[in-house]
């Protein structure tokens, strides 16, 4: 995609460098002549150019000791392009053209920054798809923490699937024990596990609820580090052994006539690079809520 004569052609007022680099596997492979839909067209007699067009892999600038833009063949002067790559965070949607016909998990999309002849004024930013990470430097182009977040994004983490006595639609009594609990499936309490891979790196994340904070609607808060105990009739008037409450006033004391109960689940997520190495932790928060009615006991004389 290089021109054979030395020069700089500017097409339009605002332009982007016409790069033959590793954009998309189905991208243009011919000459940069014509300069259609670009901002700045660069014509140079140097054999190097940003990236390797056919490999689907962003290539290191030849001045850094990597591949030359002509597929690694010798001859001519060194490439005058210099490109850097950053993992797209967040990654483009699955239907984005940036994936070049591929799907998430099949290669990686990077933010590419290329400058010509060391002059940042002649620079290009664009999204490029690659089957493998950029070469050179020995450092991974993929940030494991970014992959960890991508793994979390694959999970379906919900708020608590609230269980409570009295049930919504029913009626409780002031002073009676209130049981609080949640279903303990992967989506509501954990553990929930997912992985994400890019550039030869795989990160596995495991999420589990560390606590649920219950706002009871009467101004009190109950913090539970267990999923709670579901109420059973044989429990009678015994209080919950691990996650419960007692109302001291009826719900008619609120504007709505009901107590609005909110459960806030904190998901603690541990992640680690497969095979050992870097690890870390992320946190996600989810809410759910119900409304209940609590009345005073009516005493008949």
Legacy VTK file of the C-alpha trace (Angstrom):
# vtk DataFile Version 3.0
C-alpha trace
ASCII
DATASET POLYDATA
POINTS 301 float
0.000 0.000 0.000
3.005 2.272 -0.346
3.605 4.729 -3.135
6.887 4.638 -4.989
7.637 8.318 -4.932
8.503 10.572 -2.018
5.886 13.079 -1.088
2.962 14.015 1.089
-0.485 14.339 -0.434
-3.205 16.064 1.562
-6.788 15.214 0.642
-9.434 17.459 2.093
-9.233 19.909 4.944
-9.394 17.514 7.864
-7.785 14.208 7.092
-6.449 10.895 8.532
-3.280 9.125 7.416
-3.970 6.477 4.797
-2.561 3.447 6.530
-2.071 0.032 4.991
-1.604 -1.449 8.441
-3.349 -4.234 10.305
-6.800 -2.722 10.342
-9.162 -5.447 9.227
-8.448 -8.725 7.540
-10.875 -7.726 4.811
-9.553 -4.153 4.586
-7.951 -2.482 1.533
-4.688 -3.960 0.326
-4.010 -1.829 -2.751
-2.304 1.511 -3.244
-3.237 4.490 -1.109
-3.850 6.488 -4.282
-7.253 8.083 -4.589
-7.406 8.950 -0.910
-11.087 8.124 -0.492
-12.714 8.834 2.855
-9.424 9.569 4.615
-8.045 12.654 6.273
-4.358 12.704 5.280
-2.809 10.538 2.580
0.876 9.859 3.027
2.932 8.831 0.005
6.462 7.728 0.817
9.191 5.746 -0.869
10.007 3.972 2.404
9.267 0.225 2.263
7.927 0.221 5.835
4.384 1.096 6.890
2.327 0.697 10.044
1.613 -2.956 10.696
1.433 -6.028 8.525
-1.588 -6.030 6.248
-1.965 -9.732 5.671
-1.185 -11.287 9.041
-4.000 -9.730 11.025
-1.370 -8.888 13.648
-0.246 -5.344 14.472
3.467 -5.269 13.691
6.173 -3.369 15.511
7.712 -0.366 13.749
10.894 -1.487 12.026
12.861 1.194 13.800
12.146 -0.746 16.988
13.651 -3.913 15.582
10.389 -5.611 14.537
8.872 -6.376 11.179
9.209 -4.047 8.265
6.057 -2.949 6.517
6.885 -5.008 3.401
6.332 -8.294 5.206
9.804 -8.476 6.716
11.677 -8.479 3.411
14.933 -6.572 3.255
15.669 -3.671 0.944
15.147 0.087 1.016
15.184 2.362 4.014
13.573 1.616 7.353
9.896 2.266 7.954
9.114 5.863 8.860
5.982 4.887 10.721
5.739 4.311 14.465
2.610 2.715 15.953
1.444 1.991 19.461
-1.497 -0.182 20.498
-3.907 -0.172 23.410
-6.570 -2.773 24.099
-10.004 -1.308 23.349
-11.732 -0.815 26.682
-14.607 -1.397 26.609
-14.432 -3.623 23.543
-16.682 -2.698 20.606
-20.161 -4.251 20.447
-20.317 -7.650 18.783
-21.964 -6.152 15.677
-19.367 -3.384 15.276
-17.445 -3.159 12.000
-14.302 -2.862 14.120
-14.394 -6.655 14.515
-13.792 -6.980 10.776
-16.256 -9.821 10.430
-14.988 -11.642 13.518
-16.710 -12.157 16.843
-15.588 -11.201 20.371
-13.158 -13.823 21.585
-11.792 -14.335 18.061
-8.812 -12.014 18.163
-8.738 -8.581 19.765
-9.652 -5.009 18.834
-7.024 -2.381 19.621
-6.841 1.392 19.578
-3.960 2.090 17.191
-1.959 5.313 17.214
0.524 5.815 14.360
2.753 8.793 13.622
4.847 9.452 10.524
8.543 10.296 10.719
8.283 10.941 14.449
6.002 13.919 13.827
2.905 13.708 16.002
1.232 16.320 13.808
0.934 13.613 11.142
-0.769 11.015 13.288
-3.683 8.623 13.051
-5.937 7.038 15.641
-8.062 4.140 14.538
-9.533 0.819 15.717
-7.834 -2.308 14.368
-8.622 -5.995 14.716
-5.791 -8.469 15.227
-5.583 -12.205 15.754
-2.585 -11.790 18.084
-1.209 -8.985 20.268
1.218 -6.395 18.845
4.814 -7.576 18.704
7.881 -6.089 20.310
8.936 -5.014 23.753
8.201 -8.373 25.369
5.352 -6.875 27.385
1.801 -8.140 26.943
-0.448 -5.719 25.081
-3.428 -7.006 27.020
-4.087 -5.665 30.506
-5.312 -8.597 32.652
-7.482 -6.212 34.674
-9.315 -5.239 31.472
-9.872 -8.901 30.662
-11.146 -9.432 34.209
-13.808 -6.767 33.672
-14.724 -8.362 30.353
-15.181 -11.678 32.181
-17.427 -9.971 34.745
-19.458 -8.415 31.941
-20.242 -11.931 30.715
-21.820 -12.816 34.058
-25.439 -12.183 34.926
-25.242 -10.784 38.446
-28.580 -9.853 39.973
-29.810 -8.326 43.179
-31.210 -10.564 45.890
-34.229 -12.695 45.018
-35.948 -11.441 48.122
-37.648 -13.756 50.559
-39.338 -12.036 53.483
-42.002 -12.543 56.130
-44.550 -11.144 55.827
-44.817 -11.847 52.101
-45.531 -8.944 49.736
-49.323 -8.771 49.447
-49.735 -10.240 52.911
-49.755 -8.504 56.264
-47.307 -8.746 59.142
-47.705 -7.757 62.744
-45.718 -5.263 64.776
-43.266 -7.029 67.097
-43.300 -10.335 65.236
-40.004 -11.669 63.824
-39.278 -10.806 60.210
-37.133 -13.276 58.264
-34.918 -12.007 55.448
-33.270 -14.231 52.837
-32.387 -14.656 49.183
-32.252 -17.551 46.755
-28.684 -18.816 46.445
-28.281 -19.430 42.713
-25.248 -18.303 40.657
-27.073 -15.149 39.523
-28.395 -14.070 42.915
-25.693 -15.119 45.388
-22.917 -16.996 43.594
-20.475 -18.363 42.995
-20.608 -17.189 39.391
-17.596 -17.812 37.151
-16.582 -16.583 33.690
-13.386 -16.180 31.669
-12.082 -13.838 28.986
-9.087 -14.319 26.700
-6.979 -12.141 24.431
-3.411 -12.103 23.210
-2.588 -15.493 24.683
-3.819 -14.455 28.150
-6.853 -15.954 29.891
-8.352 -14.425 33.021
-10.922 -16.260 35.128
-13.184 -14.308 37.491
-15.331 -15.740 40.285
-18.060 -13.632 41.879
-19.887 -14.215 45.150
-22.043 -11.973 47.333
-20.071 -10.847 50.372
-22.938 -9.071 52.121
-26.510 -7.874 51.718
-27.567 -4.619 53.320
-31.307 -4.477 54.003
-32.973 -1.071 54.306
-36.167 -1.968 56.144
-38.212 1.136 55.324
-38.624 2.147 58.976
-35.245 3.860 59.206
-33.318 0.780 60.296
-30.632 -1.161 58.434
-29.784 -4.845 58.714
-26.459 -6.139 57.336
-26.231 -9.865 56.647
-23.133 -11.795 55.592
-25.149 -14.947 54.866
-27.981 -15.495 52.372
-30.380 -15.709 55.330
-32.698 -18.486 56.453
-36.019 -19.064 54.656
-38.945 -19.037 57.059
-40.838 -22.256 57.760
-44.102 -22.539 59.730
-42.487 -24.732 62.385
-40.271 -21.798 63.352
-43.312 -20.124 64.889
-42.350 -16.915 66.674
-38.638 -17.702 66.874
-36.419 -14.983 65.350
-34.236 -15.671 62.334
-30.915 -17.235 63.377
-28.840 -15.106 61.018
-30.771 -12.373 59.178
-33.920 -10.852 60.640
-35.751 -7.808 61.990
-38.708 -6.708 64.149
-40.877 -3.732 63.307
-41.801 -1.483 66.232
-44.273 0.675 64.322
-46.904 -0.161 61.693
-46.431 0.654 58.030
-49.322 3.137 58.121
-46.757 5.556 59.581
-45.236 5.872 56.090
-46.735 8.025 53.285
-47.446 4.954 51.153
-48.830 2.856 53.981
-46.197 0.193 53.275
-42.570 -0.409 54.166
-40.300 -0.225 51.115
-37.593 -2.846 51.752
-34.414 -2.613 49.677
-31.728 -5.295 49.526
-28.303 -4.162 48.278
-26.012 -7.044 47.341
-22.267 -6.481 47.187
-20.549 -8.911 44.821
-16.881 -9.564 45.608
-15.103 -10.777 42.484
-11.698 -12.464 42.586
-9.832 -12.817 39.295
-6.560 -14.430 38.285
-4.559 -15.040 35.140
-4.840 -18.724 34.265
-1.666 -20.585 35.128
-0.732 -18.172 37.901
0.592 -14.658 37.803
-1.375 -11.461 38.220
-4.576 -11.431 40.256
-6.933 -8.903 41.758
-10.440 -8.141 42.962
-13.402 -6.205 41.598
-16.694 -5.184 43.199
-20.188 -4.979 41.745
-23.366 -3.806 43.503
-26.947 -4.822 42.714
-30.273 -3.765 44.252
-33.729 -5.278 44.542
-36.775 -4.236 46.540
-40.254 -5.202 47.748
-43.069 -3.452 49.636
-44.714 -5.042 52.686
-47.518 -4.165 55.051
-47.151 -4.379 58.832
-50.123 -3.700 61.129
-50.666 -3.382 64.840
-52.485 -6.123 66.681
-56.078 -5.144 67.373
-57.228 -6.094 70.859
-60.956 -6.636 71.353
-62.548 -5.992 74.744
LINES 1 302
301 0 1 2 3 4 5 6 7 8 9 10 11 12 13 14 15 16 17 18 19 20 21 22 23 24 25 26 27 28 29 30 31 32 33 34 35 36 37 38 39 40 41 42 43 44 45 46 47 48 49 50 51 52 53 54 55 56 57 58 59 60 61 62 63 64 65 66 67 68 69 70 71 72 73 74 75 76 77 78 79 80 81 82 83 84 85 86 87 88 89 90 91 92 93 94 95 96 97 98 99 100 101 102 103 104 105 106 107 108 109 110 111 112 113 114 115 116 117 118 119 120 121 122 123 124 125 126 127 128 129 130 131 132 133 134 135 136 137 138 139 140 141 142 143 144 145 146 147 148 149 150 151 152 153 154 155 156 157 158 159 160 161 162 163 164 165 166 167 168 169 170 171 172 173 174 175 176 177 178 179 180 181 182 183 184 185 186 187 188 189 190 191 192 193 194 195 196 197 198 199 200 201 202 203 204 205 206 207 208 209 210 211 212 213 214 215 216 217 218 219 220 221 222 223 224 225 226 227 228 229 230 231 232 233 234 235 236 237 238 239 240 241 242 243 244 245 246 247 248 249 250 251 252 253 254 255 256 257 258 259 260 261 262 263 264 265 266 267 268 269 270 271 272 273 274 275 276 277 278 279 280 281 282 283 284 285 286 287 288 289 290 291 292 293 294 295 296 297 298 299 300
